[in-house]
């Protein structure tokens, strides 16, 4: 069963053209859609004029780095990561991780089907869920097929594979609920977000937003709504997650994407798996809406290339100090350009100095070359699926800020510290590393001692004799380690539940 269905309205869409500001040839327009005048090489920072265009790749004439271009429906999406090859391997690993996790879920469901204590209703629920999970895997595979992740192999020399590493929390389906919120639920959440943006835009700003860039666009409903409401002559959306951007591209072009939703807290039997038909209210029939796969922390755009930059639900989840991120926004905007932010502030950094308050966020904007135009707080519904008993409300901060001066120069962001990337650098010591090392060593010893015969008391005695500890406290420590392992393994689906 195909998960992507062509809408009839696409037959009326005109042939692809490109708004370039006069710097691209007709041949470029036929082969590539994002205006090169807006781009910069994410490796050497050369401007977009150095990017040679073909139907399958962009190649920087200055540093010779090649960036793949993938077709998605009528759109062509460039892969503009600072380490394009490594990024593909990273997403291949995450895709393989998804396939593995899904196979584990399928086996768990098959085992549950066989349970003798199941009621007729329970067996029916599990069977439907199993079928949905099988189809869901096929749906994701089909959506990602244009990226040809299966066609790339892990290199024999993996020395440099850590360059350009993506954050651990960026899984393939980390934000899959946003797909359904943006294109399926129709529960007024999207309307609330565009109204929040509208509230901090004065009438004179609304008519001059383009070219408009959205960083961390996700499933992209907000930039779609902004494009329709404010009619910028050009919109570009960027996200790090290929699944989200692939779905967004298909839907915005007028196609319907069928995808299973698995609610966190299903309301009833029918809610455990819901086949959603994701579609845009109105397809965008113009060719002034473009997609870029890249990291917002290293945006591949020329200096002063956009009139407006939007950061929706982004600034508190990036793995970088906001103090260092705001200059990147400043760099992309000209004098008088506008930065629009909306979303919650829920910083969860280990370094408390990075966990900014609302007041500090606004102060940082001013310190980095902006003047605040308007600020608004409002409470909105957030990811409230009609099929789930769970849902949240968020108090979001929306503001608009105008660039009045340049900020300090930016440097290329790397997720990993230098002492990991450069094996010759000394590893800094810390109390946290020492404690973590001790905990991991003890945990490894306890888990390695499990052979199906030894008891907690016996393992406790082994550990106690090795470290010269008291029996009672060691048995308690062993029990705590096993409790954590039992909970982490979701033991209801393993033999440990006996």
N, C-alpha and C positions, 0 to 999 in steps of 0.2 A: 504494500500500500504506500503510495507516494505521500509524503508529508507536506509537499509544497505544491499548491495548485495555482495555475495561471488564472488571473482575473481577466474577464472579457474586456474590461476598460483599458487594458494595456495596448490593445490593438490600435487605439487612437493616439497613442503617444508618439510624438514626432521623433525623428532620428536624432541620435545624440549630437549635441553641440557643446561647446565649452566657452564659458565666460572667462576670458583671459586678460582683459585689460590691454589687448593688442599685442601681446608678446609671444603668442604661439602660432604656429602654422596650421593650415587646414589639415595637414597630415597628422599633427599632434592631436587635433580635435577628434579625429577618427579613431585614434589609438588609445587616448588617455583622457580622463575627464577632469581631474583636479588641476586648476591653473598652476603652472609651474612658477609663476611670479610670486605665489604665496609660500612656496616651499624653500627649505634649506636642507642640505645633506645632513642627516643626524649623526654622521661620523666625523666629517671635517668641517661642517658648518658652512660650506660653500653655498652660494645662493642657488635658487632653482634653475637658473639659466644653464648651470653646468650639468644638469640631469638630462642625460640622453634618454629619449622616450621610445619604447617599443610596446608591442601588444602584451608582452609577457614580463617586462621588467623595466625599472628605472636604473640607470647606471650613472654614477657620478664620474664625470670626466677627470675630476681633480684627484680623488683618492681611489677610484676604480671600483668602489664597493657597489655591488648589485643588489637591488631591492625588488623582490618579486611583486607582480601585480596579479591579482586574482579576480576573475569575473564572477559576479554574483547577480544573476538576472541580467538586466541591462547595464548595471553599474560595474565599474572596474575599481577595485579597492587595492591601493598600494600598501605594502608591508614595510613601514618606515621605522623599524626599530633600529637603535644604534648598533646592535649586533644581530642583523637579520637572520643569519644562519642559526645562531644559538637560540634565538627566540623561537624559531620553528621547532627546534629540538625540544625546547621547554614545553611548548604547547603540545607537541607529540607525546611527551611524557605525561602531561596532564590528561590528554585524551586516552592514553593507555591506562592511566589510573582510573579514569571514569569507567572504561570497559571492564577492568578488574573488579571495581566496586560493584558494578551492575551484575557481574557474574556471581559474585558472592551473595548479593541480594536474591538473585534468581534461585540459587541453591538453597538458601534459607527458606524461601517460599515453597520450593518443591518438598522440602522436609516437613514444612508446616502442613502441606496438603495431606501428608500421610498420617498425621496425628490422629489417633483413634478417638480422642475425646472431642473432636470437632463436631459442632452441630451442622445441620444442613446449611443454615445461613452462613456459618463460619467458613465452610468449604467453598461456598459460592463466592464469598468475599475474597478469599485467598486466591481462588482460581482466576477471578477477574483481575486482581492485582498482579498476578504472575503474567498474565497475557499482556497487561498494560506495560509492565516493565520490559518485556521482550520487545514490544513495539516501540517503546521509548528509545531503546538503544538503537534501533534501526532509524528512527527519526533524527537523532543526534548525528549519527553516522552520515546520513544523507545531507544534512545541513552543512556539515564540515567537509564534505567530499571535494568541493572546489579547491580547498587548501592543500590537497594531496599530501597530507601528513604521513600517510603510509608509504609514500614514495621516497622519503628521506631516511637515511641510515645514520646510526650513531657512528661518529668517526673513530678510527683506530686510535688516534691520539686525542684524548679528551682533555689535554692540559688547559686549554683556553675556554672550556665550556662554561666556566663560572662567570666569564665576562658577559654582562647583560642579563644575569640571572633575574628571574621574576620573583616577587615576594611569595612566600609559601602560602599565604592565604588567598592567592589568586588562582582558585580552582576553575575548572571549565564551567561548572554549573554553580559557582558561588552565588551568583545573583540571578538565578533562573526565575525566581519569583517576580522579578522586575519585568520579565517578558510578558507575563500574564497581566500584571498590573497595567502595563503600558498599552497592551493590544487586545485584551480579552475580557477583563472583569467589568468594565463600564460601571464602576462604583463611585464616580466623581472624584477620585484621588487625583487624576491628571488635570482635571479642571481646576482643582484647588491650587495646584502647583503653578499653572500658568497665570492664575490670578495673583499669586504671591509675587511673581516676577513683575507683572503689570503694575502692581502697587508701588514698586520702587522706581518705575520709569515715568518720567514726566512726558507730556505729549510731544515736546520737541525732540526727545531722545527716541521715541518709538518709531519715528519716520526715517531715522538715519542709522540703523544698527548694522547695516551690511558694509563690507563682508563680515560675517558673523561666525565665530568659532566656538564650539562647545567641547570642553575638555572633560573626559570621563563621562561620555554621553550615555553609556550603558545601552539599554534597549531603545533609547533615543526618542521617547515620546515627547519630552519637553522641547528639544530643538525642533522636532516636527511641528509642534503646536506654535512655537515662536515663529517659524518660517511661514506658516499659514497666517498668523495674526499680524505680523509686522512687515511681511513681504520684503525682506532684505534681498538685494539683487543676487546674493550668493550666501549659502550656508555650508559650513564644513563641520562634520562631527568626527571626533576622535575617541577611540576607546582601546584599551589594552586587550580586551577579551574578544577573540574571534567569533565565539558562538553568539554573543549578544549583537555584535555588529552585522553578522551574516543574517540573523533573523530580522533585525531592523531594516536592512537593505531590501530584503524580499518583501516585507510588509509595506514599507513606504512606497515601493514601486507599484503597489496594487495587487500583490499576490496574497494568498492565504496560506499561512503556515500552521499545520496541524501538529500539536504538541501536547503530550500528557502532562497534567499538573498532578502532583502528589501532595495534597495539603498537609500541613504540620499536625493539625488536630481535626481530622475529618468529622463532619457533622453527623453523617449517617453512612450506611453501607455504600451508597452511590458516590460518596465523596472521597473514598479512598484513592481513586484514580479517576480523573476527569479529563476527557479528551477536549482540549480547547482549540477553537478556531481563531487564530490570531490574525487580525486584519486591521488596516488603518481605516478611519472613518471616511476619508477621501484620499485616493492615491495622489501623490505629487507627480503631475504630468510634466513639470518643467525639468530642465537639466541643470539647475543651479543649486542642487543639494548633493553634497559629495561626502564620501566616507574615507577615513584613514585609519588603518590599524597601526598603532604606535603607543608609546608610553607617554602619558601626560607629563611625567617628570623630566622627559627629554623631548619636548615637542618639536617636530621637524619643520619648523616654519621660519620664514625670513623675519628680520627685524621690522617692526611696524607694519606687519602684513594684514592685520585685521582691525576694523573699527571697534568691534565688540568681542569680548571673551566672556563666556559663561562657564561657571563651575558649579554644577548641580550635585549636591550630596557627595562632595569630593574632598574638600580641604581638611576634613577631620579624619579621613581614612587613609590618606597617603602615608607611606612609610618614611617620610622626610619631614624635617622641621619646617613648619609653615613659613618661618622667617626666611628660609632659603628658597621656598617655592614661589612666593609672591614676586620676586624679581623676574622670574620666567614669564609671568603674566605681563608684567610691565614691559618687558622686551618686545613682546609681540604687538603691543599697542602703540600707535602714534600719540603725540601730544593731543589731548582732548578725547582720546579713545576711552571707552567705558568698560569696566569690569563689573559683571553682574554675578553675584553669588546667591545661592539659595540652598537650604538644607539644614540639618541639625548640626550641632557642635557637640561631638562625643569623642574627644581625643582619648586614645588608650595607649599612649606611649609609655615605655618603661621610664624614660627620663621625664620627670614631672615638669621640668621647665618647658617642655614642648606641649603640655596640655593646657592650651590657652583658654581664657575666659572670653566672652563676647567682647568685653572692653579691650582686651589685649589684641584680639583679631583686628579690630578697627584701628587700633594704634599702630599695629604692624603695617596695615595698608597705607596709612599716612606716612610712616617712616620710609616706606619703599616707593614713594613718588605719587601717591593718590590723594585726592580729596574726596571725602565722603559726601555723596549727593543725598541719599535717602536710606533709611534703615527701618525695617519692620519685623516684628515678631508676631507669629500667628501659630495656632494649633491646627494641625492637619491630620487626617487619617493616614496611616502608613501600612501598606501591604496587608490590607484587610480583605483576604480572599472570601468571596461569598460562600465557599465550600469548607471553610475552616472555622473552628471555634476560637482560634487565636488571631489576634490582630493588635496593632499598636496605634497610639497617637503620638505625634512628635511635635514639639515646639520648635519650629524652624526659624532660622535667622536669614532674612533676605536683605541684601543691600546693593546699591549701585555706587560705584566710585569712578571718578574721572582722573585719568593720568595727567599730572601737571609737571612732572619732571622724570628724567631717567633714574633708574635704580642702579645699584652696584652691578657690575658684570656677573653673569652666572657661569657656573662650571658644570661640566657633564656630571649627572647624577649616577652613582653606582649603589646598588642595593647592598652590596657586600663591602666590608671594610678592607683597607689595603693589605692588612696582615693575612687575610685569607687569599686574596688574589695574588699576592707576591709571597711565595713560599720562603723567601730569604729574610722576610721581616720577622722580628720577635713578636710572639703572641703576648699581648698585655695580660698581666695577672689581675685577678679580682676575687673578692670574697665570694661573689655569686658563683664563679667558675669552680672554686674550691668546694663549696657546698654541693653544687650540682654534680661534681665528679664523685664525691662520696656517696651521694644518693644513688647515682646510676650504677656505681660499682656494687653496692649492697643489693640493689634490685636485680642486677644481672646474676649475682651469685645465688640469690634465692630462687629465681626462675630457672636457672640452670640445674638446680638441685632437684627439680620436680621430675620424677621418673614413673609416676603412677603408683608407687608403693610407699614412698616416704610420707610421713605425717608432718603436720606443722611443728609438733614438738621435736621430732627428729631433726628437721631442717634447722630449727632454732638452736638445738644443741650443737650442730655442726658449726653454725655461724658464731655462736658464743665462744666455743673453744678456740676458733681462729683469731678472734679479736679480743679475747680475754674479758668478755662482757658477762653480766648476770643472765641467768637462764630466763627469768621472768620477763625482763625488759626486752630481751632478744626475741622471744616468742611473740611478744606483743608487736615488735617491729616487723617480724615476718608476716604476722597476720595482717597488718596494715598494708604491706606491700601486695599481698594476695587480694585484699579487698579492692585496692586500686586497679589491679590487673583484671579482676573479675568484672568491675564496673566498666572499665575501658573497652573490654572485649565484647560488650553487649551480650552478656552470658546467657541471656534467655534463649539464644539460638545456638548454644554450644553444649557439649557434654558436661561442662562445669556446673550446670544448673541442677545436676542430680544430687 
